[in-house]
Structure formats: C-alpha cells, structure tokens
Amino acid sequence: MIKKEYNVSFNVPAFMGDAEQKSVWRTPPFKALIQHWWRIVVAKDYAYDWQRIREAEGRMFGHAWLDDNKGQAWGMRSQVRIKLNKQEPGSLLRWIDSPSSNKITHPEVKDRNTGKLRAMLPETYLAYGPLHFRDGLSHPPAINAQEQNILTLMYPEELQKTLSQTMQFIHWFGTLGGRSRNGWGSVDLQGNGIEDFQKIAVVKSFACSLENCLQLDWSHAIGMDSTGLLIWQTPERNKWADVIKDLTEIKIKFRTTLPFSNGKPGQFEKRHLLAYPVTNHEVKVNGWRNNGRLANQVRFKVIHSDASFRGIVMHLPSTIPREMMQFLSTPPTIQDQIAIWQTVHKTLDQQLERIKG
C-alpha cells in the first residue's frame, strides 16, 4: 500500500455541513470529491462510457451493487483508505461583514420600497442559503479560510498514477460543501508532488470539445472551443473577499446576457440552461416545477499563490438529461445549446483572461 499525506486547507470559508448542517471536518465529502474528479481523469480511458466508469469506480472505491456473471449482486470494500488528522467543527462562528464599499448591484434586483437597485454584499449572492444577508451564517459554525488539516490516502501501488492526477485536479479545481460550485470551500493541497497553477497546460489532454461534451448528460471533461480551454482567471487580489466580488460580478454579467423573454409562460428559456431553478424568479418550466434541476456547469474556484488570490472560472459542459428533455414541447438541440453557451463564453472572454492550455 502507498501512503500519501496532503496538507489541506480552504482558500475561502467552507460550508461543509453534517446532518445538522453545521460545518465539520469529516472524510465522506473528501471521498466524494476524489471520486468526482477521478471520473473526469479516467473518462477518456473508458471512452466516456459511464457504465464502464461506474463499474471501475465501484471496484476501486467500494460498492454493494455490482453483479457477477451469474446476475448475483456482490460487494467489496474500497481499495482507497481516507483519513483526516482531526475531525472537529469549524472555527468560524460569526460572519464578519465586508465593508460597505464592497457592495454590488444586480440589474434585476430592486428594493421593494424604493424601486431602486438594491446594493448587496457579494458573499450573500454567491453563498445564498448557508449565508443570509440579514442573519449571517444560517447554521454556524463554518470552516474558516486557512484552517488546516492533514488528509491521508492509502491505496495499492497500481492506482498511484490516476489518484495522483486526481489530487492534482482537486488542487486546481476542487471545491467542497454548500455553494461549492460558486467557489466556496475551495480546496488547497500541499505536498506529494502537487504542482501550482503554472502547470495547468496538462489539462488539455483531459479536455473535450464543447460539441462532444454536449453529447453526454454528466460532467466528464473540462470543455474546449476553437480558442482553447474553457477556463478563465480573474485579476490577482490581496484578499479572497475581493475575488468573491469579482466572481459575483462576472456571474451576474454572463447570466443577465440571457434575459428572460416575454414569451409563453412555462416555456424553456435560454437562461434555464445555465442552472435551474432560477433563484428569486418565478419563471418556471412546465413539467420541471417539482422535479427539474440543472446544476451549475460554470464553476468557480478561488486559488492562492504567494500572497495573492485569483478566481478560476471553468465550464464542464453537459447536455440536458433525457428525463428533463421529455417535458419540453420544443427541446433545444445540441446546436441551440452550443449557441447559448457561446454567448456565455463570449461574455467571459470580454471580462476575463483565458488560461492558456
């Protein structure tokens, strides 16, 4: 068995809730994160066949559902052992408000009394739910930025290559906990061959074209287009809170470039492709009202190097699941979805710098 230890911390607070939604250092979220990025690392090796990947994942991380050749279910323990040096609650008991100068506005959010655009703290936009704009933390404590732990992995030698690549991807792109796709719980790993972001060009060998990505309905690769990787970076900042402001502004920008039409109520709108349901909007899709959900495909990560912070924006494209397509009277084609995403990518190109890959 190979033993690897990583110094792990978060570059911004993490809302890694337990059964009571209180943030605690514990191993199950880390195992899920490792499995998620492992799928992306190995997807190409299995020709993006989710059934083959699922079986390989079960044999590697444990399962109780695979069938033998005679149709009998059987189970096995995980070959990967995971341990945290300490399993305890986070230390962030009270949210410290940003200065009022850090506030932003959303062109679609107005004060109900005055009708004017309402200023808000960017943290409450990207962390709505775990963080409430009036009461601060909804379920204290949270795990604070820069809290540290030691993550230990043990596994057979033959798994070393893919797991080392997986841990590298987690350092570059991994986030954990509530609102993690908005950058909260941005994981920072140190040790055991972890490379900084200057080595990101290697990601290109794991990427997939936008059109090909949209043939599948699960996250299996970082996307590419004719310009390059669908990864952007914000300017360097001295504080992580300033990066959160940058990410808030860019998210508002690319979402509002797809305004809601005045068409027939209940129809599919372009913005629904970015994520569904849409918070604070009564623009629902017929058939999706109770059981439709699309997670954000455009994900954020806050990285830390030297004395500065930057935001990473990445697109892991996938199509609308068949189970949701069946409720649409006129389902968007792959070309329709490409056109919508190209609008988003154009906005990101205008606002941010592309990562060269």
N, C-alpha and C positions, 0 to 999 in steps of 0.2 A: 504494500500500500504506500502511495505517495502522500506526504503530508505537506500542505501549503497553508501559510498564515498570511493574512492581509490585515493591515491597519485600516479600519473602516470608520468613516465619519460622514456627515452630511454637510454639503455646502450651503444649504438653507434649511430651515426647520422642516421636520418630517411629522406627518400626522399618521403614524403607524399604529392604528388603533387595535386594541384587543376586543374581547367580547363586549366590553362596556365602552368602547370607542376611545379609551384612554391610551395614549401612546406608550408603548413598552418595547424595549429591545427584546426580540424573540426570533427564533430561527425560521418558522414557516414562511414568512414573507420573503426571506432571503432565498429559500429553496425555490419558491415560485418565480422569483426574479431570475435565478440561474436557469431554470427550465425554459423560461420565456426566451432569453437571449441565446440559449443553446439551440433552440429550434431554428432561429434565424441563422446561426452559424452553420448548421448542418443541412439546412433545407435544400441547398443546391446539390449536395451529395446524394440526396434521396429524390432528385428530380421534382422537388416541391410536391411530392405525393404525401398528403397529410396522414394517410393510413399507415404508410411505412414509417413515417416520422413518429407517429403516436406509438407504434409498437416498439420502435427503438428506444423511445423515451421511457416507456414502461419497463423495459428490460434494464435500463440504466438507473432510473430514479425510483424504481419500485412500482408495483401495481397489484391489483386484485381482480383484474378483468380480462386479461389476455386468454385466448383459447388455445388448447393444444391441437394437434392434428385430428383428434377424435371429437372435437367440439366441446371438450370439458374445460371449464374455467379453472385457472390456477393463479397463484400469486407468488411474488418474490419480494424480498427486501431490497431497498435501494443499495446500489453499489457505491453511492456517494454519501459520506458522512459529513454532517454540518454541525458546527458548534460555535457559539458566541462565548467570549470570555466572561461576560456578565449579562444577565437577563434581568433588567430592572426598568422602572418607569423613567420617562424622560424628565429633564430638569426644567423645562420651560413651563412655568405655572401661570404666567400672565403675559399677554401680548403687549409689547411696547409699541405704541403708535408711531408711525413715521411722521416727520414734520409736515405741516400743512402745505408747504411748498412742493411736496412730492405728489400732491393730488393730481388726478387726471379726470377728464370728462369723456363720456360716451355719447355720440350724437343721437342715440336712440333712448337715452335715459334722462328723463326730466323730473324736476321737483314737482310733486303733485300740487303743491300750493301755489308756487310762483310760475310754473310752466317753463322755467329756465333750465338749462343743462345743469345737472347735479354733479358737483365735484365729489370724487370718491378716492379712497386710498387704493393704490393698485393691488396691494395684498388681498384686499377683500374681494376684488374682481376675480383674481386667479385662484383664490382659496375659499370661494364662497361655499359654505357648508361647515367645514371644520373651523372656519374663521368667520365670525359675524360682524357686520360693520358697526353694530351698537354694543355688543357684549364681549367682543374679543373672542378668545378661544371657546368653542362650543363645548368641548369635552377635555378640559385640562387634565394632565399635562400634555404638551407636545415634546418631541425630541428636538433639542435646540441645535442650531448650526454649530459645527465644530465639536459637538460631543463625540467621543471616540470609544471604540470597542475593538476587539480582535476577533476576526472571523477565521475559523479554521476549517479547511476541507481535507478529507482523506478519501482516496479513491485508487482503484487499480491503475497500474502504470500505462496500460493501453488507452486510457481515457485522457491522458495528460494533454495531448495536442488540442482536442476540441474544448476541454474545460479551461485551458489557459487562454484560448481565443475568446471563450465566453466571458471570462472575468475581465479581459481587456475591453470587450464591448460594454460591459457593465460600467467600467470606469469612465468610458467615453459617453455613454448614452443612458445608463441605468438610473431609474428613479423608483422610489418606494412609498407606499402609503396613499392616503386620501389626496386627491387632486395631483397625483404624481405626474400625469400627462401634461400638467401645466407647470412642471418644473419643481414642485415641492418634493422634498425627500431626495434631492439629487445626491447620488452616492459618490463618494470619493474613496478610491482604493489606493493603497501604497504598499510596495513590496512585491517580491516574487516576479520580477520581470515586467511589471506594469509600465507601459510607455505613456508619455504625455501626449497631448493632442497634436503635436507636430508630426506624428506617425500615422495620421488619420488616412493617408492615401491607400493603405491596405484595405480599407473598407470597400473600395471599388470592386474587388474580386468577389465580394459577397452581395453586391447590389444587383438590381434588376430594373429593366426599363419600365417606365410608367405604364405603358400599354400592356406589357406582360404581367405586371403586378396586379392589374385590374382584372385579370382572368380568374383570380382566386379571391375568396372572401375571408381570408385570415391574414394576419401580419406575418409575412415570411421574408421580407427583404426591405432594405432602405432603397428608395426609388432613385432613378436616374432619368435625365432627359438629354436633349442634344447639347445642352450647356455643360452638364456634368452631374455630380451627385446632388440630390435634393436635400442638401444640408447647408444652413446659413449660420452666421455668427453675428452677435451684436458687438458694439464697441466695448473696449475694456473699461471697467468701472472699479472704483476703490471699495465699494460696498455691495454686498449681494442684493440689498434692497433696491439699489439703483438699477440692477439688472432686471429685477422683477418689474420695475416700472417700464423698462424698455420692452420686455416681453408682453406686458399688458397692452401697451400702445400698439405693438405690431399685431397682436391678436385682434384687437378692436378694428384695426385697419383692414386686415385681409377678410374679416367676416363681413364688415359693412360694405365691402366692394361687391357683395352679393345681396342687394336689398330684396326685401320681400315684395312681390308683385301685388297688384290688386285683382288677381285672377280669382278663379272659382275657389271658395273656401274648401279646405280639406285636400287640395291638390299638393303634389310634391313640388317643393321649391328648391332652387339651387343651393341655398344655404343649408338645407337639411342634409346634404351630402357631407358637410364638414363635421357635423355631430347632431344627434337627435336623441331626446327632445331638446329644444332650444330654450334655455333658461329665460324666464320672465317675458316670454312671448306666447300668445295664445294662438299661434299659427301651427295647428296640428295637422297631421296627415291622416286621412281616413284609413282605418284599418291598423294604424300604428298607435292609436291613442292609448291603449292599455298594455301592449306587448312589444312595441317597437323601440329599439335602442341601437344607436350607432355611436361607438366610442370615438373620441378624437383620433384622427390619423396623423395630424400635425402635432408633434410632441416637442416639449421644451425640456432643456436640461441646463442647469447652472454649473459651470466648471470653474475651478480655482487653480491658478498657477502663479507662483511667486507671490506678489502682494496684490494681485488684481483678480477680478471676476469677469466672466463673459457668459452670455447666454447662447445656447445652441438650439437651433430650430431644425427639426428633421421631419421628413414625410415618409411614413411607411404605408404605401398605398395598398388598398384592397377594395374590392367591389362590394356593393350592397348584397347582403345574403339573400339567397333564393327565397327563404321563408318570409322575407320582408318584401321582396320584389312582387310576389304574387298578389299583394294588396293594392298595387299601383295600377291605375287604369291605363297609364302610358308610361311604362318603366323607362328610365333613362338608359340609353345604350352605352356601350363602352366609350364610343366617340363623344357622347354627351358628357359623360363623366370626365373624360380627358379634357374637354373644353372648359369645364368648371374648374378643374384643378390647375389648368394652365393660367386661368385668371388669378388664382391664389398665388401661384409661383411668380407670376409677373409682379404682383404687389410686393412679394418678399424680395425679389431681385431689385426693385426700386428702393426698398427701405434698408436692406441689409447686404452684407458681403457674402458671396458664396464661398464655401470651403472648397479648396482646390483638391481634386482627387484624381 
